[in-house]
Amino acid sequence: MNINTNTNTNTNTTRKIFCQKFQEELEGLERPPLPGTMGEKIFNHISKQAWEAWLGHQTMLINEYRLSMIDPKSKAFLATEREKFLFGTGSDKPAGFVPI
């Protein structure tokens, strides 16, 4: 006799956090997006919505400034801009930037 003991209790609940970027309670990330203490800080204080906004802004910065992700100066620049965008007053768009 085959007895199925799989109760399949779906505990897929959304993790809520108070987002420092948007100053309201929003859905949190599923896991830290980066290794180390910065990843933990983002995981605990930045919403999924804010992280997705950062990824779009980061892509624009990489493209507009033609950043190389193997260049340590480019990585440091993005780390500074990420901190400003997520936790500070915001990261500026490049001078003359016009979205298409």
N, C-alpha and C positions, 0 to 999 in steps of 0.2 A: 504494500500500500504506500502511495506517495502522498505525503501530507505537505502542503505548501505553507510554510511558516513565515513567508515574506509579508509583513504587514504594510510595507511601502508607505510609511508615514513621511510625507514630504515636509521637511522642516526648512524649506527654502524661504526664509524670511529675509527681508531687506534690512541691512544694517544702517541705522540712522546716526548721523553725527551733526554737530553744530559746525557748519562750514565757515572758516575764517574769511574766505574770499567773499562769499555772498551774505555773510552775517545772518544765516537762518539754518534751521534744521533741514537737512537734505539727505538723500541716499549716499552712503559711503562707498568707498572702493571695496572690492572683494578681497584684495591683498595689497600689500605695499608695492607701489609702482617702481621703486628703486631699492637697491640694497642699502643697508646701514641706517644711521640715525635719521638722515633726511627722508628716506623712504618711510620710516615709522612716523615721522612728524607729519608727512603728507597723508598717510593712511589714517591717522588719528584726527586730523584737523581740516582736511580738504575733501569736498564732496566729489562724487563721480562727475557731476556736471562741470565743476570748476576744473577738474583734471582734464576733461575733454576739451574745454575752452583753452587750457594751456597748450595741449597738443596741437591744436590749430594755430595758435599764436607762434609756437615754437617752429612749426613748419614754415610759416610766413617769414620768420626771422632767418631761418636757414636758407631759404630761397632768395630773399631780398639781399642779404649780406653775403650770399654765396659761401656759406660756412662749410668747412670740411670737418666731418665728425672724427677724423683721426688727428686733427690739430688740437693740441692741449689748450691753446688760447681760445679756440672756438668753443671747446667744452666748458672752459671757465666762464666765458661770456654767457653761454646759455644757462649755466648754473646760477649766475648772478641775476639774469633776467627772470629765471624761474622763481627765485626767491622773491623778487620784486612783484611779479605777476600774482603769485599765490598768497603771499603774506604781507606785502607792502602796499605802496600806492599805485602799483601797476607798472607794466613794461610798455615803453613807448613804441609806436610803430616807426619804421625808418622814415627819415625825411623824404617827402615826395611820394610816399606810398599811396597808391590808388588801387583799391580792390577792384577786381574785374567781375 
